[in-house]
């Protein structure tokens, strides 16, 4: 079953090129990419990994994350 989460992302251009992506609700989510598109794809992958880690550790996700199941 697919899970869709709505959460804020911060996309910051880096002086040396590329972009860093972080999430204020999930401080463990940090990734980067050479382009905006790549950075956002990497953020999606990182989000999956962070959620899996939370589940493995038995930690609840932040209550401010809104989960939608299509």
Secondary structure, 3 states (H helix, E strand, C coil): CCCEEECCCEEEECCCCCEEEECCCCCCCEEEECCHHHHHHHHHHHHHHHHHHHHHHCCCCCCCCEEECC
